[in-house]
Amino acid sequence: MAIILPVLVLLLVLAIDFGRVFFGWVGLHNASRVAANTAAGQADAWDTSPSTSDAAQQDRYRELVARDLEALNCDVDDDGDGDVADDVPDPLFTDRAETADPYELGDLVQVDLTCDFTFITPIVGVILGNPFEIGASSHFHVLGEINGIPIGGTPPAGSCLDNEMPTMVGVTVAVARSMWVDADFLATNFTPDAAAGREDETVTAVSPTPAPSEGNCLVATATVVITSEAAEECTAPEIPVPNLLGRTVAAARSAWEADFDGPFSPASGFDTEVVETQSLTGCAEPDASMTVGHDEPEPPPPPECDMPQLVNQKVSNARTLWATEGFAPVNFTALPPSQGGNADYKIGWQSLVGGDEYLCSASVTVAQAQP
């Protein structure tokens, strides 16, 4: 008994230490996955120009990860101040779409976590070191939208979780009312009403209740009071120039041609764009000409192609698959075979992830084995 009992106790304590290390390792990996997944849904919070809301997102990320780390049986408080949140590392973003922005949909975010584990078995601590550092690393792709619904992250600049109040100063009361209703606010909460006879007056001030929050956001039940002024009195043969701001080009053209005979530009091609500037205001003769500035149509996004799975394919087959998906053949690079083997080798590694989408101008490198 004197010989066997110490051995059994040592084995028992070793088993307990092993279980504690394994539990800490599993917990640390779970924490790193939570951290990477959270950062992937809030990638904009770590861009080059963080705002106040971005800082709040980062703080929530650290607090979420800190709660997971505090439940572990190992020490993650590097500076000993008792605050684990300030020891949570920032995520590392890697550009995978060959653009200048590493925070776009499909880019890669990585979170590395470490903690110090203290053994209760002295002999193990002597052999492996006490404390013993364990680590975990997780990778996630930056999240975007599913069926138009944002997944994680901060709402894009200028957007609201409630309703966004339109910019109505400078347009007519009639146009302002239309903009208010189109933004999903209640028509009955817009003042003055149609009976006021001020539809052609120009809006000079807007007073919403309650006050808008960051991003010019208002709740759907908000009210607004419009201050406007009458158009300038004109001396014949001049007549008042209509306020065209905020209307579509087609509506602005109709309003101009109702009173003026002069040309209106653009003549066609931009009817659905919104007027932002107009060349004439105040009074003008009926044969005057009008040119309006408007939103330019956004250029179409660069085309994306599906990255084929090239691993286990022959180089010749991989080139065909690459070109078939719409990528440029010249952007396919096969590293030389190891030990001077056959150039048409079976691929063991590719630089772009198979199944993901990349710009069709992207480049891929393949090799016999991972470099």
Residue pairs with C-beta under 8 A, 6 or more apart in sequence:
10 121
10 123
13 120
13 121
14 121
14 124
16 120
17 119
17 120
17 121
17 124
20 73
20 117
20 120
21 117
21 132
21 134
23 72
23 73
24 72
24 73
24 74
24 115
24 117
24 134
25 134
25 136
27 68
27 71
27 72
27 73
28 69
28 72
28 74
28 113
28 114
28 115
28 134
28 135
28 136
29 136
29 138
30 68
31 65
31 68
31 69
31 72
31 113
31 136
32 111
32 112
32 113
32 136
32 137
32 138
33 138
33 140
34 64
34 65
34 68
35 61
35 64
35 65
35 88
35 91
35 111
35 113
35 138
36 91
36 109
36 110
36 111
36 138
36 139
36 140
37 138
37 140
38 61
38 64
38 65
38 152
39 46
39 61
39 91
39 109
39 111
39 140
40 109
40 140
40 141
40 142
40 143
40 152
41 143
41 151
41 152
41 153
42 57
42 61
42 152
42 153
42 154
43 93
43 103
43 104
43 107
43 109
43 142
43 143
43 153
44 54
44 103
44 153
44 154
44 156
45 53
45 54
45 55
45 57
45 58
45 61
45 153
45 154
46 54
46 58
46 90
46 91
46 93
46 103
47 54
47 101
47 103
50 58
52 214
53 154
53 214
54 154
57 153
57 154
58 90
59 85
61 88
61 91
62 85
62 86
62 88
63 85
65 85
65 88
65 113
66 84
66 85
66 87
66 88
69 76
69 84
69 88
69 113
69 115
70 76
70 84
72 115
73 117
74 115
74 116
74 117
74 118
74 131
74 134
75 115
75 116
75 117
75 118
75 131
76 84
76 87
76 113
76 114
76 115
76 116
77 83
77 84
77 87
78 87
79 86
79 87
88 113
89 111
89 112
89 113
91 109
91 110
91 111
92 109
92 110
92 111
92 112
93 102
93 103
93 107
93 108
93 109
93 110
93 142
94 102
94 107
94 108
94 109
94 110
95 101
95 102
95 104
95 107
96 106
96 107
96 108
96 141
96 352
96 353
96 356
96 358
97 104
97 106
97 107
97 358
97 359
97 362
98 358
98 359
98 361
98 362
98 363
99 359
101 107
103 142
104 142
105 141
105 142
105 143
105 144
106 141
106 142
106 144
106 356
106 357
106 358
107 141
107 142
108 139
108 140
108 141
108 142
109 139
109 140
109 141
109 142
110 137
110 138
110 139
111 137
111 138
112 135
112 136
112 137
113 135
113 136
113 137
114 133
114 134
114 135
114 136
115 133
115 134
115 135
116 131
116 132
116 133
117 131
117 132
117 133
117 134
118 125
118 130
118 131
118 132
119 125
119 128
119 130
119 131
119 132
124 130
125 132
141 356
143 151
143 152
143 153
144 150
144 151
145 151
150 156
155 161
155 215
157 215
158 164
158 215
158 216
159 215
160 213
160 215
160 216
160 217
160 218
161 217
162 213
162 217
162 218
162 219
162 220
163 183
163 184
163 185
163 217
163 218
163 219
163 220
163 222
164 183
164 215
164 216
164 217
164 218
165 183
165 185
165 206
165 208
165 212
165 216
165 217
165 218
165 222
165 224
166 176
166 179
166 180
166 182
166 183
167 246
168 175
168 176
168 179
168 180
168 203
168 206
168 226
168 246
169 203
169 204
169 205
169 206
170 202
170 203
170 243
170 245
170 246
171 179
171 202
171 203
171 243
171 245
171 246
171 247
172 199
172 200
172 201
172 202
172 203
172 228
172 242
172 243
172 246
173 192
173 196
173 198
173 199
173 200
173 201
173 203
173 226
173 228
174 199
174 200
175 243
175 245
175 246
175 247
176 190
176 203
176 206
176 226
176 246
177 187
177 190
177 194
179 246
180 187
180 190
180 224
181 187
181 190
184 220
185 218
185 220
185 222
185 224
186 220
186 221
189 221
189 222
189 223
189 224
190 223
190 224
190 226
191 223
191 224
191 225
191 226
192 198
192 226
192 228
198 228
198 230
200 231
200 242
200 243
201 228
201 229
201 230
201 231
202 228
202 229
202 231
202 243
203 226
203 227
203 228
204 227
204 228
204 229
205 226
205 227
206 224
206 225
206 226
206 227
207 224
207 225
207 227
208 218
208 222
208 223
208 224
209 222
209 223
209 224
209 225
210 218
210 219
210 222
212 218
231 240
231 243
232 240
232 282
232 283
234 240
234 282
234 283
235 283
237 285
237 286
238 283
238 284
238 285
239 259
239 260
239 283
239 284
239 285
239 286
240 259
240 282
240 283
241 278
241 280
241 281
241 282
241 283
241 284
241 288
241 290
242 255
242 256
242 258
242 259
243 278
243 281
244 252
244 255
244 256
244 275
244 278
244 290
244 292
245 275
245 276
245 277
245 278
246 274
246 275
247 255
247 274
247 275
248 271
248 272
248 273
248 274
248 275
249 266
249 270
249 271
249 272
249 273
249 274
249 275
249 292
249 294
250 271
250 272
252 264
252 275
252 278
252 292
253 264
253 271
256 264
256 290
257 264
259 286
260 284
260 286
260 287
260 288
260 290
261 286
261 287
262 286
262 287
262 288
262 289
262 290
263 289
263 290
264 289
264 290
264 291
264 292
265 289
265 290
265 291
265 292
266 292
266 294
270 294
270 297
273 294
273 295
273 296
273 297
274 294
274 295
275 292
275 293
275 294
276 292
276 293
276 294
276 295
277 292
277 293
278 290
278 291
278 292
278 293
279 289
279 290
279 291
279 292
280 288
280 290
302 359
302 360
302 361
303 326
303 359
303 360
304 357
304 358
304 359
304 360
305 325
305 326
305 327
305 357
305 358
305 359
305 360
305 362
306 325
306 355
306 356
306 357
307 325
307 352
307 353
307 354
307 355
307 356
307 357
307 358
307 362
307 364
308 318
308 321
308 322
308 324
308 325
308 354
309 354
309 355
310 318
310 321
310 322
310 347
310 350
310 354
310 364
310 366
311 347
311 348
311 349
311 350
311 354
312 346
312 347
312 348
313 321
313 346
313 347
314 344
314 345
314 346
314 347
315 334
315 343
315 344
315 345
315 347
315 366
316 344
318 332
318 334
318 347
318 366
319 329
319 332
319 334
322 329
322 332
322 364
323 329
323 332
326 360
327 360
327 362
327 364
328 360
328 361
331 361
331 362
331 363
331 364
332 363
332 364
332 366
333 363
333 364
333 365
333 366
334 343
334 347
334 365
334 366
334 367
335 365
335 366
335 367
335 368
335 371
336 343
337 343
337 345
337 368
338 368
338 369
341 368
345 368
346 368
347 366
347 367
347 368
348 367
348 368
348 369
348 370
349 366
349 367
349 368
349 369
349 370
349 371
350 364
350 365
350 366
351 363
351 364
351 365
351 366
352 358
352 362
352 364
